[in-house]
Amino acid sequence: MTGDPKKPEDKTPQDKDEKVDEAVEETFPASDPPSFTPGEPEGKDKDRK
């Protein structure tokens, strides 16, 4: 039986992938910089022991 309102329309895996890809494209590039930047903190005295 087609058109049954109780049964969701079957989606192909490709349709699902395209929807995810579209969502990913809309969220990137992120506007916030990374929360962690590797390296030594500024102001550290290198001569200090």
C-alpha positions as CSV (number, residue, x, y, z in Angstrom):
1,M,0.0,0.0,0.0
2,T,1.5,3.4,-1.0
3,G,0.7,6.7,0.5
4,D,0.1,5.3,4.1
5,P,0.5,8.4,6.3
6,K,1.6,6.2,9.3
7,K,4.6,4.8,7.5
8,P,7.5,7.3,6.8
9,E,8.7,7.5,3.3
10,D,11.7,5.2,2.7
11,K,14.9,7.2,2.1
12,T,17.9,5.9,0.4
13,P,21.3,6.0,2.2
14,Q,22.4,8.5,-0.4
15,D,19.5,10.9,0.5
16,K,20.5,10.7,4.2
17,D,24.2,11.3,3.3
18,E,23.2,14.3,1.3
19,K,21.2,15.8,4.1
20,V,24.1,15.3,6.6
21,D,26.6,16.8,4.1
22,E,24.3,19.9,3.7
23,A,24.1,20.3,7.4
24,V,27.8,20.1,7.8
25,E,28.4,22.6,5.1
26,E,26.1,25.1,6.8
27,T,27.9,24.8,10.1
28,F,31.5,25.3,8.9
29,P,33.7,27.2,9.0
30,A,33.2,27.7,12.7
31,S,33.5,31.3,13.7
32,D,35.1,30.6,17.1
33,P,38.8,30.0,17.3
34,P,40.0,26.7,18.9
35,S,39.8,26.7,22.7
36,F,43.3,25.4,23.0
37,T,46.5,26.6,21.2
38,P,49.5,24.5,22.0
39,G,52.7,26.3,23.1
40,E,54.0,28.2,26.1
41,P,51.9,30.9,27.7
42,E,52.8,34.5,27.0
43,G,54.9,36.3,29.5
44,K,56.8,33.2,30.7
45,D,60.3,34.2,31.8
46,K,62.6,31.9,29.9
47,D,65.6,32.9,32.0
48,R,63.8,32.2,35.3
49,K,64.6,28.9,37.0
